[in-house]
């Protein structure tokens, strides 16, 4: 293993005791041979590990939790309209999953209506195109009005 790879392992798995035995053995052998990586490892322990060993768990004072609960209660009261407006509040202030479902359904309806509008538009374009083509073909046959056929074969039989 090269020094760059060893340093990467040192920073990630080795320092956290997450490296498997084979990798740990290879790193330790490399650290014995390579002075640069050995210094890097010592600096890493001194700068990244040692400061956190002396940290102890801190207990949050109960008054902090009481203040948090009080703020949450105040926010709930701010949304409490009460009385006559309760049914409206239930309609407009939906739980997040319900709001997501309504948004999704609205998106689907808009998308499908857009597809339908496009289909109608495309149908109208096709219909207009076919009318133009029929008029052109009838004009070629000498029947611009579209009342009769007046083709040579019809003149023979009629």
Backbone as a ProteinNet text record, in pm:
[ID]
protein_1_A
[PRIMARY]
XXXXXXXXXXXXXXXXXXXXXXXXXXXXXXXXXXXXXXXXXXXXXXXXXXXXXXXXXXXXXXXXXXXXXXXXXXXXXXXXXXXXXXXXXXXXXXXXXXXXXXXXXXXXXXXXXXXXXXXXXXXXXXXXXXXXXXXXXXXXXXXXXXXXXXXXXXXXXX
[TERTIARY]
84.2	0	88.5	43.1	120.8	75.5	153.7	127.7	-7.7	-43.7	-172	-287.4	-281.7	-386.8	-387.6	-269.1	-258.7	-318.4	-288.2	-341	-493.6	-543.7	-689.7	-752.6	-691.4	-742.3	-728.9	-616.8	-597.3	-707.6	-740.5	-841.4	-980.6	-1008.9	-1146	-1163.5	-1122.9	-1155.6	-1061.9	-935.7	-838.6	-855.5	-870.3	-879.6	-1007.4	-1111.1	-1239.5	-1250.6	-1142.6	-1142.1	-1246.3	-1265.3	-1360.9	-1292.7	-1161.9	-1089	-1086.2	-1098	-1090.3	-945.5	-925.7	-793.8	-685.2	-716.7	-616.7	-567	-660.2	-623.1	-547.4	-593.2	-526.8	-381.9	-360.8	-225.6	-137.6	-190.5	-114.6	-78.8	-173.3	-147.9	-39.6	-50.6	48.6	187.7	197.9	327.8	382.8	295.3	339.8	384.5	312.3	347.7	484.5	519.9	651.6	762.7	735.5	838	843.4	730.4	723.8	715.8	819.4	825.8	722.9	702.2	607	464.7	424.6	289.1	275.8	383.9	381.9	358.4	427.9	405.7	262.8	214.7	77.4	-21.8	-0.5	-91.2	-86.4	30.7	43.8	-23.4	-3.2	-68.8	-219.9	-264.3	-407.9	-467.4	-401.8	-451.9	-452.9	-346.1	-334.5	-440.1	-464.5	-553.6	-699.8	-725.8	-863.6	-927.3	-846.9	-904	-893.7	-776.8	-753.5	-849.5	-879.4	-971.3	-1109.2	-1151.8	-1286.1	-1291.3	-1176.2	-1175.8	-1212.2	-1182.6	-1207.4	-1347.7	-1421.4	-1557.3	-1648.2	-1728.6	-1823.5	-1965	-2055.5	-2194.7	-2247.7	-2318.4	-2376.1	-2526.4	-2580.3	-2724.6	-2786	-2885.6	-2955.3	-3045.1	-3037.8	-3121.4	-3270.8	-3348	-3492.1	-3562.1	-3511.6	-3577.5	-3568.1	-3463.3	-3452.5	-3565.7	-3588.7	-3697.5	-3832.6	-3847.5	-3973	-3997.3	-3892	-3904.8	-3942.3	-3885	-3918.2	-4064.7	-4109.8	-4250.4	-4343.7	-4305.7	-4388.9	-4398.4	-4286.5	-4287.7	-4374.9	-4366.6	-4450.8	-4597.9	-4630.4	-4768.2	-4817.2	-4728.5	-4765.3	-4792.4	-4712.3	-4733.5	-4864	-4896.2	-5023.6	-5141.2	-5129.2	-5236.4	-5251	-5142.1	-5148.3	-5231.3	-5229.9	-5308.5	-5448.9	-5478.5	-5609	-5705.2	-5781.8	-5876.7	-6002.8	-6046.6	-6158	-6293.5	-6395.5	-6534.1	-6581	-6636.5	-6701.2	-6602.3	-6478.5	-6382.3	-6313.6	-6348	-6284.7	-6304.3	-6424.5	-6439	-6350.9	-6338.8	-6252.9	-6106.4	-6069.8	-5931.9	-5900.5	-5993.6	-5970.6	-5958.1	-6026.1	-6019.7	-5887	-5844.2	-5727.8	-5595.9	-5598.5	-5475	-5477.1	-5422.3	-5423.5	-5294.1	-5298.3	-5173.1	-5084.7	-4956.9	-4863.4	-4891	-4921.2	-4950.1	-5074	-5175.6	-5296.7	-5267.5	-5188.8	-5151.6	-5070.2	-4982.4	-4903.2	-4994.3	-5090.4	-5180.8	-5266.6	-5317.2	-5398.3	-5314.1	-5191.5	-5102.6	-5076.9	-5053.4	-5028.5	-5151.6	-5268.9	-5391.1	-5417.1	-5392	-5407.9	-5312.4	-5190.2	-5092	-5139.2	-5191.1	-5239.1	-5355.8	-5448.8	-5564.7	-5520	-5428.8	-5379.9	-5306.2	-5225.5	-5151	-5245.9	-5346.5	-5439.9	-5525.3	-5563.1	-5641.1	-5555.1	-5426.9	-5335.8	-5323.9	-5320.7	-5315	-5442.8	-5556.4	-5684.4	-5692.2	-5649.4	-5649.8	-5561.8	-5446	-5356	-5420.9	-5491.9	-5558.2	-5666.3	-5746.5	-5850.6	-5787.2	-5681.9	-5611.9	-5555.9	-5494.5	-5437.7	-5548.4	-5664	-5776.4	-5825.5	-5838.9	-5885	-5786.7	-5658.6	-5558.6	-5570.3	-5587.5	-5600.8	-5726.8	-5836.2	-5962.3	-5948.7	-5888.3	-5868.2	-5777.6	-5673.7	-5582.2	-5655.3	-5736.7	-5810.9	-5912.1	-5977.5	-6069.8	-5995.9	-5878.6	-5798.2	-5758.5	-5720.2	-5679.1	-5796.9	-5915	-6034	-6069.8	-6064.4	-6094.2	-5996.4	-5871.8	-5769.8	-5794.7	-5825.4	-5850.3	-5975.7	-6080	-6201.7	-6175.3	-6093	-6058.8	-5979	-5894.9	-5818.5	-5910	-6018.9	-6111.9	-6212.9	-6201.1	-6291.1	-6419.6	-6428.9	-6550.2	-6515.4	-6500.7	-6463	-6575	-6702.6	-6815.5	-6837.7	-6793.4	-6814.8	-6952.9	-7027.8	-7164.7	-7168.9	-7078.1	-7079	-6938.3	-6926.9	-6793.9	-6729.3	-6802.5	-6754.1	-6619.9	-6599	-6477.7	-6509.1	-6408.3	-6431.3	-6499.3	-6467.9	-6530.9	-6680	-6718.1	-6859.5	-6936.6	-6876.4	-6941.3	-6971.4	-6886.1	-6906.2	-7023.6	-7032.4	-7136.1	-7268.3	-7266.7	-7390.8	-7443.1
-118.4	0	124.6	226.3	350.6	444.3	547.8	639.5	709.2	745.3	814.7	725.1	599	503.9	479.6	468.7	447.4	566.2	687.6	806.1	812	770.2	767.2	668	551.2	451	501	567.6	621.2	719.1	807.1	910.8	851	747.3	695.3	578.3	460.7	339.9	311.7	333.6	293.8	374.8	502.6	589.2	561.2	512	481.2	335.1	258.8	114.3	39	79.7	15.5	-72.2	-65.4	-142.5	-289.5	-377.6	-520.2	-558.1	-679.4	-721.6	-718	-757.9	-760.9	-618.8	-526.2	-387.3	-327.8	-355.1	-303.2	-352.1	-479.5	-536.3	-469.2	-451.2	-385.6	-241.7	-169.2	-30.5	-25.3	-112.1	-112.7	-146.2	-240.2	-272.6	-151.3	-83.4	34.2	145.2	164.4	269.5	243.5	116	81.7	117.8	105.3	128	274.2	343.6	477.4	583.4	662.9	767.7	878.2	912.1	1017.7	980.1	859.1	814.8	801	761.2	751.4	887.6	989.4	1126	1171.8	1138.6	1175.6	1113.5	987	917.3	980	1011.7	1074.3	1212	1289.7	1420.7	1405.7	1306.1	1280.8	1248.1	1162.7	1128.8	1252.2	1331.4	1448.7	1554.5	1576.2	1684	1643.4	1518.5	1479.2	1387.6	1314.6	1218.4	1266.9	1312.1	1350.5	1457	1561.7	1663.8	1609.2	1506.5	1453.8	1349	1297.8	1199	1262	1389.8	1456	1516.7	1509.9	1565.5	1469.8	1524.6	1441.9	1481.6	1392.6	1420.6	1531.7	1622.4	1732.7	1711.9	1736.6	1725.5	1862.7	1866.4	1991.7	2022.1	2143.3	2178.7	2165.6	2130.1	2110.5	2238	2353	2477.7	2502.7	2450.6	2463.3	2385	2261.3	2180.1	2244.6	2303.6	2371.4	2489.4	2564.7	2676.8	2628.8	2518.3	2462.2	2421.3	2351.7	2310.2	2431.1	2535.7	2657	2722.2	2729.8	2788.8	2706.7	2575.5	2489.4	2514	2525.8	2554.7	2687.6	2789.5	2920.6	2912.3	2835.6	2822.5	2749.9	2649.1	2579.4	2674	2759.7	2854.5	2957.4	2993.4	3090.2	3036	2903.6	2842.6	2806.6	2816.6	2781.1	2896.1	2885.9	2990.9	2977.7	2855	2827.3	2861.1	2806.8	2839.9	2805.7	2905.8	2889	2847.6	2892.2	2868.9	2732.4	2649.7	2517.4	2430.7	2423.7	2342.9	2394.1	2526.8	2581.9	2548.6	2553.7	2521.3	2376.8	2287.5	2146.9	2128.7	2212.9	2202.7	2256.5	2372.6	2439.8	2403.6	2358.5	2317.1	2165.1	2104.4	1959.7	1901.1	1777	1710.7	1696.3	1686.1	1683.1	1570.1	1447.2	1343.8	1376.8	1433.4	1468.2	1579.7	1676.7	1786.2	1733.7	1640.6	1581.4	1505.1	1432.1	1354.7	1448.7	1554.6	1650.8	1716.1	1751.5	1812	1715.6	1590.2	1489.9	1473	1461.4	1444.5	1566.4	1683.7	1805.8	1804.8	1763.3	1752.8	1654.4	1538.8	1438.7	1493.3	1560.5	1616.5	1721.2	1807.4	1909.9	1845.8	1745.4	1678.7	1609.5	1539.3	1469.6	1567	1678.4	1775.8	1838.7	1856.1	1906.8	1810.2	1680.8	1579.2	1583.1	1596.6	1600.7	1724.3	1839.7	1962.4	1943	1881.2	1855.9	1762.9	1659.7	1566.5	1638.3	1722.1	1796.9	1891.4	1960.3	2051.8	1975.8	1861.1	1778.9	1726.1	1687.2	1640	1751.1	1872.9	1985.6	2017.3	2010.4	2033.2	1928.6	1803.5	1695.2	1713.1	1749.5	1770	1884.4	1994.5	2107	2068.5	1990.8	1947	1859.2	1766.2	1678.7	1757	1857.2	1941.8	2012.6	2067.1	2134.9	2038	1918	1819.2	1777.7	1759.7	1722.7	1835.4	1959.5	2072.3	2076.2	2052.2	2052.5	1941.3	1821.7	1709.3	1732.4	1789.2	1817.1	1925.3	2022.5	2127.1	2068.8	1971.1	1905.9	1830.6	1777.4	1702.3	1792.5	1922.5	2015.5	2038.2	1994.9	2013.8	2093.9	2222.7	2308.3	2320.8	2304.7	2317.2	2191.1	2077	1951	1894.4	1942.3	1895.8	1768.6	1751.1	1634.8	1587.2	1477.6	1421.1	1465.6	1468.7	1513.8	1453.5	1330.5	1266.6	1199	1169.7	1113.5	978.3	897.3	766.1	778	879.2	898.7	948.5	1028.8	1077.8	962.6	864.4	750.3	667.1	637.8	549.4	618.5	746.1	814.1	874.7
0	0	0	-72.5	-75	37.8	61.1	172.9	160.6	40	19.6	63.3	25.7	62.1	213.6	274	418.8	493.8	448.9	516.2	505.2	392	374.9	472.9	486.8	581.1	724.7	754.3	889.1	925.8	833.8	860.3	875.5	800.3	799.8	896.9	858.1	934	1050.9	1033.3	1135.3	1263.9	1252.4	1370.8	1450	1382.4	1447.6	1489.4	1473.7	1503.3	1421	1297	1207.5	1102.2	1093.7	991.9	1032.1	931.9	963.5	997.8	1046.2	1097.3	991.1	870.3	763.5	732.3	717.6	688	806.1	927.4	1047	1052.4	1021.4	1024.7	919.2	797.6	690.8	727.9	788	826.5	935	1034	1141.9	1089.9	998	938	861.7	788.2	713.1	808.1	919	1013.5	1078	1096.3	1152.2	1055.1	924.9	822.2	776.7	774.3	714.6	823.9	833.5	934.9	909.3	783.1	746.6	787.8	757.6	794	945.6	1013.6	1158.7	1222.4	1171.8	1221.7	1192.2	1072.5	1034.9	1132.3	1165.6	1257.3	1396.4	1445.4	1577.1	1578.1	1472.8	1463.4	1457.6	1384.9	1373.1	1509	1584.2	1717.9	1807.9	1799.1	1885.8	1851.3	1722.7	1679.5	1666.4	1628.8	1598	1702.1	1778.8	1871.7	2016.3	2055.1	2195.2	2246.3	2171.2	2225.7	2260.8	2192.6	2215.3	2325.4	2368.5	2476.3	2609.5	2626.4	2753	2762.1	2656.5	2657.3	2732.6	2820.6	2893.7	2850.7	2874.6	2839.8	2928.5	2865.6	2941	2950.2	3068.3	3087.5	3064.1	2980.3	2952.5	3071.7	3123.9	3239.6	3206.7	3307.4	3289	3244.4	3285.8	3246.6	3096.2	3033.1	2886.8	2821.2	2869.9	2813.6	2841.4	2960.1	2992.8	2898.4	2867.6	2773.8	2634.4	2593.5	2460.8	2456.7	2561.8	2566	2566.1	2637.9	2643	2505.8	2432.9	2297.9	2203.7	2214.9	2130.2	2162.3	2290.4	2330.6	2276.4	2277.7	2223.5	2073.6	2002.7	1858.5	1829.4	1910.2	1890.5	1915.5	2017.8	2047.6	1936.5	1872.2	1762.6	1647.3	1627	1520.3	1565.5	1694.6	1746.7	1722.6	1614.5	1577.2	1662.1	1683.3	1772.3	1713.9	1779.2	1749.8	1610.3	1544.2	1414.6	1305.6	1318.5	1211.2	1217.7	1317.7	1328.4	1203.5	1145.5	1022.5	908.5	895.9	790.5	817.8	945.1	980.9	943	966.6	930.7	779.7	703.9	558.6	506.7	556.6	499.2	565.9	687	753.2	761	657.6	646.2	701	747.3	783.1	658.8	678.5	566.6	466.8	510.3	409.7	326.4	390.3	315.5	216.2	257.4	168.3	49.4	75.7	-32.6	-129.5	-77.5	-162.7	-247.4	-187.1	-261.9	-371.4	-338.7	-438.3	-553.4	-521.2	-625	-714	-653.4	-732.3	-820.3	-767.8	-846.9	-965.4	-942	-1050.9	-1157.6	-1115.9	-1211.3	-1293	-1227	-1298.4	-1399.6	-1360	-1452.4	-1569.2	-1540.3	-1647.6	-1745.1	-1691.8	-1779.7	-1860.2	-1799.7	-1875.8	-1985	-1957.1	-2060	-2175.6	-2146.1	-2251.4	-2333.8	-2267.1	-2337.9	-2427.4	-2378.1	-2458.6	-2580.9	-2562.3	-2674.3	-2776	-2727.5	-2819	-2899.5	-2835.1	-2905.5	-3006.4	-2967.2	-3056.3	-3176	-3149.7	-3256	-3348.4	-3291.7	-3371.5	-3464	-3410.3	-3491.3	-3603	-3575.1	-3680.1	-3790	-3748.5	-3846.7	-3929.7	-3865.9	-3936.8	-4037.8	-3996.7	-4088.2	-4204.3	-4175.1	-4280.6	-4382.8	-4331.9	-4422.8	-4506.2	-4449.2	-4526.3	-4639.9	-4606.3	-4708.4	-4820.2	-4782.5	-4882.4	-4970.4	-4908.9	-4986.6	-5084.2	-5038	-5125.6	-5242.7	-5214	-5318.1	-5419.5	-5369.6	-5460.5	-5544.9	-5484.7	-5560.1	-5664.6	-5629.8	-5725.7	-5842	-5815.2	-5922.2	-6018.5	-5965.1	-6048.1	-6116.9	-6095	-6161.8	-6085	-5963.4	-5884.6	-5759.7	-5777.9	-5667.1	-5565.5	-5612.1	-5521	-5439.3	-5487.3	-5419.1	-5440.3	-5546.7	-5570.2	-5653.6	-5745.3	-5832.6	-5855	-5927.9	-5944.1	-6074.2	-6182.4	-6311.6	-6352.3	-6325.5	-6374.7	-6506	-6581.8	-6713.1	-6708.2	-6613.8	-6604.9	-6573.4	-6493.2	-6461.6	-6583.2	-6663.7	-6783.3	-6880	-6882	-6971.1	-6925.3	-6795.6	-6744.9	-6716.4	-6691.4	-6657.7	-6778.6
[MASK]
++++++++++++++++++++++++++++++++++++++++++++++++++++++++++++++++++++++++++++++++++++++++++++++++++++++++++++++++++++++++++++++++++++++++++++++++++++++++++++++

